Amino acid sequence: MEEKKKVIEKILAEYVEPQLAQHGGSLCLTDVRDNVAYVRFTGRCSGCPSTKYTMETIVKEEVLKRTDAVEDVRLVEEVSDELYEYARAILRHEIQPGRKEQV
């Protein structure tokens, strides 16, 4: 399993991330299980309306073209615990939107 992750991370770093970086974005491999790689977009790519298109035409295409270590690549769209805590702190008026330090 670790070998699959290394192969996929290398493909993402060499062929996918440079394309995403041109738009201020990136991605990370979150898991590989049952022959499926799971990735999460970060930076400006996170929440972008074109995420699903980018996933299919860049990420999935590059990975599947360059390795047979996985049969599919899927997007993880769940919200992180850190973002939930940030939102809660805003709602409790502990911080102002756009700032991570307390008011």
C-alpha positions, -999 to 999 in steps of 0.1 A, spaced: 0 0 0 28 25 9 44 18 -25 12 27 -43 10 60 -23 45 69 -32 39 62 -69 7 83 -69 23 111 -49 52 113 -74 28 115 -103 7 142 -86 39 162 -77 54 160 -112 24 162 -135 -6 176 -117 5 201 -90 25 223 -114 -7 228 -134 -28 236 -103 -1 259 -90 -6 282 -120 -40 290 -105 -28 292 -69 -40 257 -60 -27 224 -50 -39 190 -39 -30 162 -15 -34 124 -16 -56 115 15 -58 78 10 -54 48 -12 -78 19 -6 -95 -8 -27 -74 3 -58 -88 38 -55 -68 70 -48 -86 97 -29 -74 134 -32 -84 167 -17 -79 200 -34 -63 228 -14 -55 265 -19 -76 283 -46 -86 249 -60 -106 241 -28 -142 249 -34 -136 261 -70 -166 256 -93 -143 239 -118 -130 213 -93 -149 183 -108 -138 192 -143 -102 196 -131 -105 163 -113 -116 144 -145 -94 161 -171 -62 166 -152 -59 146 -120 -76 114 -129 -63 114 -165 -27 119 -155 -27 93 -127 -45 66 -147 -23 73 -178 9 70 -158 3 40 -135 -19 9 -131 -14 10 -93 -50 22 -90 -82 18 -110 -98 52 -101 -91 86 -85 -119 102 -65 -123 136 -50 -127 140 -12 -152 168 -6 -157 167 31 -149 197 52 -119 195 76 -123 196 113 -101 227 113 -125 246 91 -155 235 113 -137 249 144 -129 281 125 -166 285 116 -177 278 151 -152 304 165 -167 330 141 -202 322 151 -193 325 188 -177 359 180 -143 347 192 -126 357 160 -135 379 130 -138 363 95 -105 363 77 -85 363 109 -73 333 128 -64 351 160 -89 359 187 -107 392 189 
